[in-house]
Amino acid sequence: MKAPGIRHFALSTTMAASFLCGCSTQRAVPTTGNTTSRTPSPQLSFGANGQILDGRTAPGRTSGWRNRERALALLYVVQTDPGYSEVTVYPAHARDPSPIQTITKGLFEPIADCINGDGTLYVTNSPGNSLGWISVYAPGEHKPSRMITAGVNIPNYCAIDAQGNLWVTNDGSRTVTEYKAGSSRPHIAITKGVTNPAGVAIDHSGNIYVANYPTSSSSGSDIVVYAPGTKFPARTITDGVRSAAGITIDSNGTLYVTNYLQSTVPKYLEGKRHPYQTISQGIDAPIAVTVNKKGWLYVTDSAGSPGPAIVEFRPGSLIPSARKITKGLENPDGSAYFPPLLP
């Protein structure tokens, strides 16, 4: 998968139209059928007290991990390639675990994902040709409960704010759209300061951070910050930003930016324009990043050595921990941690 903003899609206009439209004149919801030949793994379900069960686990028993904290810690990794499209689910706190669930239905050229506190999963799909949609999965489900198409135009990344509202960056229309919790219609669209949007993140105060990936080899990259409820940039971060793809913000307000082409993840203290630390060890092509409530960082390395990986960093560390995920990874693009930091 090429970096945001320079992806080249092989899907023809005719194929894309037939996938999204029920007729030649009206756009319809895309099919929720399984678009790959891979066999789905046992379905996860949410049991009592928030425990996550898989299809092989009887009610009242946890699967894999014995305590509730471990049962809730999951990584949802988006993968796409010409042969398949899927979200692969892993236990977050194991050493190179095997996948415990695979979601394929309702996906076609997925790019990134985000998840809210009740386990509802959102996945961006970008087949190109000004198309795209967001697949929405109820907690533990393999099949989408609904699709969001209004206001979506080649979506890249997504994020959920403290109120449960969905934010999506659109590469095709150069916009960032907000959807109120539970809605499939855009509430607002931000255009000012949006040049080639990739990652999006929201801090605990409601500020929106948008990463602009370079539009060419000679253009710049930046992070544009919007105050809550505004459509105009409050400030712009450029120092240390070279080829910004995915971004995230931890509970202290620290911003993490994946520089895809430079193999770095600079860190910015809350409200600061200059990085105070930079992660460079153990990563080759960082394209996405997510963090949990305790500050553990997970970097999606789409072209690591000897292969792609989800690389874990302890809170405050610049050196990878002993745990990382490689099994079942072929072409990862995005990842989301559950339970999320917000909401």
TIROFI-622306 format. One line per field, with one value per residue: x, y, z of N, C-alpha, C in turn. Coordinates in steps of 0.1 Angstrom, whole numbers. Layout:
N
nX X	...
nY Y	...
nZ Z	...
caX X	...
caY Y	...
caZ Z	...
cX X	...
cY Y	...
cZ Z	...
//
This chain:
343
nX 8	6	17	-5	-23	-7	-16	-25	-52	-64	-90	-116	-137	-162	-163	-163	-186	-205	-202	-211	-235	-270	-284	-281	-283	-287	-270	-262	-262	-232	-225	-227	-214	-190	-159	-136	-117	-109	-113	-135	-126	-136	-164	-163	-179	-196	-197	-210	-201	-185	-167	-149	-159	-151	-162	-159	-162	-179	-208	-200	-174	-141	-122	-89	-75	-75	-84	-104	-92	-72	-89	-102	-83	-75	-62	-72	-64	-61	-59	-50	-49	-44	-55	-71	-92	-93	-100	-79	-79	-62	-50	-38	-17	1	29	39	13	-12	-38	-71	-95	-111	-123	-141	-164	-182	-160	-137	-108	-99	-86	-81	-90	-112	-124	-150	-159	-179	-173	-181	-171	-154	-146	-127	-132	-116	-120	-113	-117	-134	-150	-161	-166	-178	-176	-196	-195	-213	-207	-185	-193	-192	-204	-213	-234	-244	-237	-218	-220	-226	-211	-186	-155	-132	-120	-96	-82	-97	-113	-126	-143	-146	-173	-183	-185	-179	-150	-137	-111	-110	-96	-102	-120	-106	-113	-124	-147	-173	-194	-222	-227	-240	-251	-255	-251	-232	-222	-206	-181	-147	-126	-107	-72	-68	-51	-40	-53	-45	-39	-60	-68	-81	-78	-81	-93	-109	-98	-90	-68	-52	-34	-15	-5	24	19	35	68	83	67	55	47	24	8	-23	-42	-73	-95	-121	-152	-147	-138	-115	-80	-62	-36	-5	16	49	76	97	79	75	65	38	16	-4	-16	-17	-29	-20	-31	-20	-19	1	13	17	34	35	60	61	79	104	108	103	89	80	75	53	49	19	3	27	49	72	91	99	110	121	110	128	140	136	116	105	87	65	31	8	-5	-13	-26	-28	-48	-29	-6	9	23	15	28	21	40	45	63	83	114	122	97	63	50	34	45	54	57	69	54	67	91	117	125	117	95	97	76	59	38	36	26	3	2	3	-1	-4	-23	-36	-45	-63	-69	-85	-97	-105	-88	-104	-140
nY -12	21	53	77	99	95	72	48	36	5	-1	0	25	15	-9	1	16	-4	-17	1	11	7	12	30	57	64	65	39	20	2	-33	-57	-80	-107	-99	-113	-143	-155	-174	-165	-159	-172	-155	-125	-116	-95	-100	-103	-76	-64	-82	-98	-123	-151	-171	-197	-198	-204	-187	-166	-174	-163	-158	-169	-147	-142	-123	-93	-69	-78	-91	-71	-57	-50	-50	-37	-42	-28	-42	-44	-55	-64	-89	-93	-79	-68	-66	-74	-89	-87	-98	-74	-74	-95	-115	-114	-124	-147	-140	-134	-129	-122	-98	-94	-88	-63	-48	-31	-23	-11	14	26	25	32	32	32	37	18	-3	-2	-3	15	16	29	29	30	29	46	69	90	78	59	48	44	17	4	-13	-31	-37	-65	-77	-92	-84	-54	-30	-7	16	45	69	95	126	114	109	93	83	86	85	81	92	92	114	128	129	109	114	110	116	122	120	132	123	127	150	168	174	175	157	158	136	133	114	82	91	92	113	141	165	188	202	206	227	247	251	224	204	180	156	133	116	120	133	137	157	158	181	187	197	196	177	176	158	168	152	153	167	164	155	178	193	205	191	191	196	206	225	227	246	236	233	251	261	270	271	271	270	259	231	225	220	193	177	158	138	133	108	88	99	104	111	112	106	127	147	147	147	124	118	100	99	88	84	91	74	79	89	117	134	156	179	189	216	226	235	223	193	173	149	121	91	66	41	7	9	12	20	38	41	44	50	43	47	37	41	41	49	33	27	20	13	12	-5	-5	-16	-31	-46	-80	-79	-65	-50	-46	-24	-22	3	12	34	66	57	54	32	1	-22	-57	-69	-74	-75	-97	-120	-131	-106	-88	-66	-41	-12	5	10	4	8	-10	-9	24	56	79	79
nZ 0	-9	3	20	-1	-23	-33	-58	-75	-87	-93	-117	-131	-139	-125	-99	-98	-102	-78	-59	-67	-72	-95	-126	-122	-95	-65	-43	-12	-6	-12	15	14	16	4	0	-2	21	51	76	110	143	157	177	207	230	264	298	320	302	292	265	243	223	194	202	229	258	273	301	303	298	268	260	275	310	328	331	322	304	286	274	259	227	194	164	132	100	68	34	0	-34	-35	-12	14	47	83	108	140	170	202	224	243	241	231	199	189	174	150	164	153	122	101	72	56	39	32	10	-4	21	43	69	105	133	167	190	226	232	216	190	156	131	97	71	36	4	-27	-48	-76	-68	-50	-21	13	47	67	92	122	146	181	183	159	126	103	86	102	92	64	57	34	26	21	19	3	-12	14	40	69	102	133	166	187	222	226	211	184	149	129	97	73	40	10	-16	-18	-4	24	58	75	99	117	136	166	158	135	99	82	72	96	98	76	71	54	51	53	48	28	17	31	57	84	114	146	179	208	245	250	229	206	172	152	121	97	70	41	20	-13	-34	-44	-38	-22	10	43	70	102	110	133	149	168	191	175	155	121	110	109	140	146	131	127	117	121	121	108	81	62	69	80	96	128	164	198	231	266	280	263	244	212	185	155	125	103	73	51	61	82	110	141	154	186	203	228	246	230	219	192	183	181	210	213	193	178	163	162	153	134	100	79	90	91	105	138	172	206	240	271	291	280	264	232	198	168	134	112	80	62	74	86	91	78	76	106	138	161	194	220	252	276	272	261	237	225	210	227	239	227	197	168	142	130	105	93	63	46	63	70	88	123	153	188	214	247	236	239	238	233
caX 0	14	14	-17	-21	-1	-21	-30	-61	-66	-104	-121	-149	-173	-164	-166	-200	-214	-201	-218	-248	-281	-288	-271	-285	-287	-260	-268	-253	-224	-229	-220	-210	-176	-152	-124	-118	-104	-123	-135	-124	-148	-169	-163	-191	-194	-204	-212	-190	-176	-158	-150	-159	-151	-173	-156	-162	-193	-211	-195	-160	-134	-113	-75	-70	-84	-89	-112	-83	-66	-99	-106	-72	-74	-58	-79	-55	-66	-50	-55	-40	-52	-62	-80	-94	-97	-95	-74	-79	-52	-48	-28	-6	8	41	36	1	-19	-51	-82	-107	-109	-135	-139	-176	-184	-147	-131	-97	-99	-74	-79	-101	-113	-133	-154	-158	-188	-169	-185	-159	-156	-135	-127	-129	-113	-117	-108	-127	-143	-160	-157	-177	-174	-183	-198	-198	-218	-197	-183	-200	-185	-211	-216	-248	-247	-226	-218	-216	-228	-199	-174	-149	-119	-116	-83	-82	-108	-111	-138	-141	-151	-188	-187	-187	-169	-143	-131	-104	-113	-85	-108	-126	-98	-121	-125	-161	-178	-207	-226	-228	-251	-256	-248	-251	-222	-226	-198	-170	-136	-118	-95	-60	-68	-45	-39	-55	-43	-44	-68	-68	-87	-73	-91	-100	-117	-90	-89	-55	-52	-21	-15	6	29	12	45	81	88	58	57	38	21	-3	-32	-49	-85	-101	-134	-163	-142	-134	-103	-68	-57	-21	1	29	57	89	98	68	81	56	28	5	-12	-13	-25	-27	-22	-39	-13	-20	13	10	26	32	42	67	61	91	116	109	104	77	83	66	51	41	6	4	40	51	85	92	109	117	117	112	134	145	127	105	110	77	54	20	-3	-1	-24	-21	-39	-49	-17	5	16	22	16	31	20	51	39	73	94	124	121	84	55	48	29	57	50	67	64	52	78	103	120	130	106	95	100	64	54	29	39	18	-9	3	8	0	-12	-24	-41	-48	-71	-67	-96	-106	-99	-85	-117	-146
caY 0	33	63	85	110	91	59	46	25	-2	-4	7	33	6	-18	9	20	-16	-21	11	16	-2	15	39	71	67	58	30	15	-9	-46	-61	-94	-110	-96	-121	-158	-159	-179	-156	-166	-171	-141	-120	-110	-88	-106	-95	-68	-59	-92	-102	-137	-155	-181	-210	-196	-204	-176	-167	-178	-155	-166	-165	-140	-146	-111	-84	-59	-84	-95	-59	-51	-56	-42	-39	-38	-28	-47	-44	-59	-68	-102	-93	-67	-73	-61	-85	-85	-93	-94	-63	-75	-108	-115	-119	-133	-150	-133	-141	-126	-115	-92	-92	-84	-49	-41	-31	-13	-4	22	29	23	38	24	40	30	6	-14	1	-2	22	13	37	22	40	23	56	74	98	69	55	47	40	5	5	-26	-31	-45	-79	-82	-94	-78	-40	-27	4	22	59	74	110	134	106	110	87	86	81	81	85	93	94	124	124	128	98	119	105	125	115	128	128	126	131	163	177	179	167	157	153	129	132	100	75	97	89	125	150	177	199	199	216	228	256	245	210	203	166	151	119	113	129	130	147	157	157	194	187	203	186	177	170	157	169	145	161	165	160	153	191	201	203	184	198	193	217	223	235	247	230	240	260	255	277	267	279	270	249	225	221	215	178	171	156	131	129	99	86	106	101	120	104	112	139	157	145	144	115	119	91	104	76	83	93	63	85	94	128	136	170	181	196	230	229	234	217	180	172	136	114	77	61	27	-4	12	15	28	40	46	46	49	44	47	33	50	41	55	23	32	9	19	3	-4	-12	-23	-34	-57	-86	-78	-56	-54	-36	-23	-16	11	15	48	75	50	56	19	-9	-33	-70	-74	-68	-84	-100	-131	-127	-93	-88	-52	-33	3	13	2	10	1	-11	2	36	67	86	86
caZ 0	-10	14	18	-10	-35	-37	-71	-73	-99	-96	-128	-129	-141	-113	-87	-99	-99	-64	-50	-72	-76	-109	-133	-119	-81	-57	-33	-2	-11	-6	27	12	18	-8	-1	-1	34	60	88	123	152	159	190	213	243	275	310	326	292	287	251	241	209	191	208	243	264	281	314	303	289	259	259	287	322	335	323	315	292	277	267	252	214	183	151	121	86	58	21	-11	-46	-33	0	23	60	95	116	154	179	216	223	252	239	223	186	189	162	150	170	146	109	95	57	50	38	30	-3	-3	34	46	83	113	146	175	202	238	233	207	176	148	118	88	58	23	-6	-40	-57	-86	-60	-43	-8	23	60	71	107	128	160	189	181	147	114	92	90	106	82	56	56	21	24	24	18	-10	-10	28	45	83	110	147	174	198	235	225	202	170	140	121	86	63	26	1	-29	-17	5	35	70	78	112	118	150	170	153	122	86	74	78	104	93	67	72	41	53	58	44	14	13	45	60	98	122	160	188	222	255	251	217	195	160	146	108	91	55	35	8	-25	-44	-38	-35	-13	24	51	82	111	112	145	149	181	191	169	144	108	106	117	151	145	122	131	105	125	123	100	68	54	80	77	108	140	176	209	244	277	285	252	236	198	178	140	117	90	65	42	69	92	123	148	164	197	206	240	243	227	213	178	180	188	221	212	180	177	150	163	151	124	87	71	99	84	115	152	182	219	250	282	300	272	255	218	188	155	123	103	68	54	83	83	78	72	83	120	148	170	207	227	265	278	273	256	223	220	210	237	234	221	185	161	128	124	98	87	50	41	72	67	99	135	164	201	222	247	231	248	238	244
cX 9	9	1	-14	-14	-5	-26	-39	-64	-81	-109	-134	-161	-174	-168	-181	-209	-213	-210	-232	-258	-286	-278	-273	-285	-277	-266	-257	-245	-228	-221	-215	-195	-169	-139	-127	-114	-115	-123	-133	-136	-151	-167	-176	-188	-203	-206	-199	-180	-166	-160	-149	-157	-161	-170	-157	-176	-195	-206	-180	-153	-125	-99	-71	-80	-90	-95	-103	-77	-77	-104	-95	-70	-69	-65	-70	-61	-56	-57	-45	-49	-60	-72	-81	-99	-93	-92	-73	-70	-53	-36	-16	0	20	39	24	-4	-32	-62	-95	-103	-122	-132	-152	-177	-171	-143	-121	-98	-86	-71	-91	-101	-124	-137	-155	-168	-184	-173	-172	-163	-144	-137	-124	-127	-110	-113	-120	-138	-153	-154	-169	-170	-182	-184	-203	-202	-208	-197	-188	-190	-191	-215	-231	-253	-235	-228	-212	-217	-216	-186	-168	-135	-114	-103	-84	-95	-105	-124	-134	-147	-166	-193	-189	-175	-163	-135	-124	-107	-103	-91	-113	-117	-106	-119	-140	-164	-192	-211	-228	-241	-257	-248	-247	-240	-228	-219	-187	-160	-128	-106	-83	-58	-63	-44	-41	-52	-48	-52	-68	-75	-82	-84	-99	-109	-111	-88	-75	-56	-38	-23	-2	11	22	22	58	87	79	61	46	36	10	-10	-41	-61	-91	-115	-145	-160	-138	-121	-92	-65	-42	-17	14	37	70	88	87	73	71	45	17	-5	-7	-22	-21	-29	-29	-33	-13	-8	9	21	23	41	47	70	74	104	118	111	90	81	72	65	43	29	9	17	41	64	86	102	116	113	120	118	138	133	115	111	100	65	43	8	2	-13	-18	-32	-39	-37	-5	13	13	23	17	30	31	48	50	85	104	124	107	76	52	40	39	52	61	61	62	65	91	104	125	119	107	98	88	62	45	34	31	5	-9	9	9	-8	-11	-28	-43	-55	-70	-81	-93	-98	-96	-98	-127	-145
cY 12	43	71	97	106	76	59	34	18	-5	5	15	24	-4	-11	12	8	-20	-12	13	5	0	25	53	74	58	51	26	3	-22	-49	-75	-95	-108	-104	-135	-163	-164	-171	-165	-165	-157	-138	-115	-104	-94	-97	-88	-64	-69	-95	-117	-140	-167	-194	-210	-196	-192	-177	-171	-168	-163	-160	-159	-142	-134	-101	-74	-65	-87	-83	-53	-57	-45	-46	-33	-39	-33	-48	-47	-62	-80	-103	-80	-72	-64	-73	-81	-93	-89	-85	-66	-89	-106	-122	-129	-136	-142	-141	-138	-119	-111	-89	-86	-69	-41	-42	-19	-5	3	23	26	31	31	33	31	18	-5	-12	4	6	20	21	28	31	33	33	61	82	90	67	55	43	28	6	-8	-25	-39	-60	-85	-83	-86	-63	-38	-15	8	37	63	89	117	127	106	106	89	80	76	86	85	96	104	120	123	116	102	113	116	117	124	123	132	132	146	173	183	170	168	152	147	128	117	93	80	93	101	134	162	189	194	210	215	237	249	230	209	189	157	136	116	124	124	141	146	158	170	196	194	192	188	170	170	159	163	154	157	161	159	166	199	197	194	191	192	206	215	233	235	241	239	250	253	262	273	276	280	258	244	220	215	200	170	170	149	125	120	98	94	102	110	111	112	125	150	157	140	135	116	108	97	91	74	84	83	69	88	104	130	151	171	190	211	235	227	226	203	180	159	130	100	73	47	17	-2	16	23	29	47	49	44	51	42	43	43	51	46	45	27	20	16	8	5	-12	-19	-25	-44	-67	-85	-68	-60	-42	-36	-16	-8	13	30	56	69	53	43	9	-18	-46	-76	-67	-79	-85	-111	-126	-113	-94	-74	-43	-18	11	4	10	1	1	-16	15	47	76	78	77
cZ 0	0	10	8	-23	-39	-51	-71	-87	-102	-107	-124	-130	-129	-101	-87	-96	-85	-55	-55	-76	-90	-114	-129	-104	-73	-45	-23	-8	-5	6	26	14	5	-9	1	12	43	73	101	132	156	174	195	226	254	287	314	315	287	272	250	226	206	197	223	248	272	295	315	294	280	259	272	298	329	326	315	303	282	268	258	238	204	170	140	107	77	44	10	-23	-43	-21	6	36	71	104	131	162	193	217	232	252	230	210	185	175	162	157	163	133	104	80	51	50	35	16	-3	10	37	61	91	126	153	187	214	240	224	193	167	135	109	75	47	12	-19	-51	-66	-78	-53	-29	2	36	64	87	112	142	168	187	168	135	102	95	93	97	75	56	43	19	29	24	4	-9	4	31	59	90	125	154	185	211	235	216	188	162	131	110	77	49	16	-12	-29	-9	16	47	75	92	111	133	153	165	140	110	77	80	85	99	84	68	59	43	59	54	29	9	26	46	74	104	136	168	202	232	256	238	205	184	154	132	102	76	50	23	-5	-36	-37	-33	-25	1	30	64	90	114	124	145	163	180	185	159	132	102	115	128	151	136	127	119	110	128	115	86	58	63	74	88	120	152	187	222	254	282	274	243	222	192	163	133	104	82	57	50	80	106	128	158	174	201	219	237	241	221	198	174	188	199	221	198	181	163	150	161	142	111	78	80	92	93	129	161	196	229	261	291	292	264	240	209	174	144	113	91	60	63	78	94	72	80	98	127	159	182	214	241	267	280	266	241	217	221	222	231	226	208	178	147	122	118	92	73	44	50	69	79	111	145	176	208	236	243	242	249	230	257
//
